[in-house]
C-alpha cells in the first residue's frame, strides 16, 4: 500500500526533531519570561514532498500524492531571533534523513505498544 499524502506537495515547512523540541522547551522553562511566547524551530524550510519521498524510501513504501490546496501559507518558517536571544536556543537538528530514519526505527520497535501507527 502506498503512503497517500493529501497536501500541497510544494509547501515548505520548518521541521524540528523531537529531542531538539524538548531541549527548546526546557530552555524556555529555565530562561524564558513568564507570559512570553517562544518559537521553536530551525529557521530553515524543506518541501513536504521531499520529506514524504525520504520517508517512503526509508520505510520501503511507494508514495502517492493527492495535490490539495488547503489555504495554508506556502511557506511556514519559524522566526528564531527571540528564542536565540532570550533562551540561547539554536536547533542542532542534524540531518533530516537521519532524524526520519530514527523515527521510523522507533515506530517499528514500538508499533505493538502504540495505538497509532501511520504506516499500517
C-alpha positions in Angstrom: 0.0 0.0 0.0 1.4 3.4 -0.9 1.6 6.2 1.6 -1.0 8.7 0.4 -0.3 12.3 1.1 -3.0 14.8 0.6 -1.5 18.2 0.6 0.2 20.9 -1.4 3.4 18.9 -2.1 5.3 22.1 -2.8 4.6 23.7 0.5 7.7 24.4 2.6 7.8 23.8 6.3 10.2 24.1 9.2 10.6 20.7 10.8 12.2 20.3 14.2 13.3 16.9 15.6 11.5 15.9 18.8 14.6 15.8 21.0 15.5 19.4 19.9 12.0 20.5 20.6 12.2 19.1 24.1 15.6 20.9 24.6 14.0 24.1 23.5 11.1 23.6 25.9 13.5 23.1 28.8 15.3 26.3 27.8 12.0 28.2 27.7 11.2 26.9 31.2 14.6 27.8 32.6 15.3 31.1 30.8 12.0 32.3 29.4 10.0 35.2 30.7 6.6 34.4 32.2 3.7 35.0 29.7 6.0 35.2 26.7 5.7 33.1 23.6 8.8 31.5 22.1 9.1 29.9 18.7 10.9 26.6 18.5 12.2 25.6 15.0 15.2 25.5 12.8 14.6 28.7 10.9 15.0 26.6 7.7 12.4 25.1 5.4 12.1 21.9 3.3 9.4 20.9 0.9 6.8 18.5 2.2 7.3 16.4 -1.0 11.0 15.9 0.0 10.0 14.7 3.5 7.5 12.3 2.1 9.9 10.9 -0.6 12.6 10.3 2.1 10.1 8.7 4.4 8.9 6.3 1.8 12.5 5.4 0.8 13.4 4.7 4.4 10.2 2.7 5.1 10.2 0.9 1.7 6.8 2.2 0.6 5.6 3.8 -2.6 4.2 7.3 -2.5 1.0 8.7 -3.9 0.5 12.5 -3.8 -3.0 13.9 -4.0 -2.4 17.6 -4.6 -4.7 19.7 -2.5 -4.7 23.4 -1.8 -5.7 23.8 1.8 -5.5 27.5 2.1 -2.4 27.3 4.4 0.6 29.5 3.6 3.1 28.2 1.0 6.0 28.7 3.5 5.9 28.3 7.2 9.2 29.0 8.9 9.9 30.0 12.5 11.4 33.3 13.3 14.0 32.1 15.8 15.5 35.5 16.7 13.7 35.9 20.1 14.4 32.3 21.1 18.0 32.6 20.1 18.5 35.9 22.0 16.5 35.2 25.2 16.8 31.4 25.5 20.1 30.8 23.8 18.3 28.2 21.8 19.7 27.3 18.4 18.4 24.0 17.0 21.0 21.3 16.2 18.6 19.4 14.1 21.2 17.5 12.2 20.3 15.5 9.1 16.6 15.4 8.3 17.0 12.0 6.7 18.8 10.7 9.8 16.0 12.1 12.0 13.4 10.4 9.8 15.4 7.1 10.0 15.4 7.3 13.8 11.7 8.0 13.8 10.9 5.0 11.6 13.1 2.8 13.7 11.2 3.9 16.8 7.8 3.3 15.1 8.9 -0.2 14.1 10.2 -1.1 17.5 7.1 0.2 19.3 4.3 -0.5 16.8 2.7 -3.2 19.1 2.7 -0.9 22.1 1.4 2.3 20.4 -2.2 2.9 19.5 -1.3 5.0 16.4 0.9 3.7 13.6 0.6 5.8 10.5 2.3 3.1 8.4 -0.2 0.3 8.9 
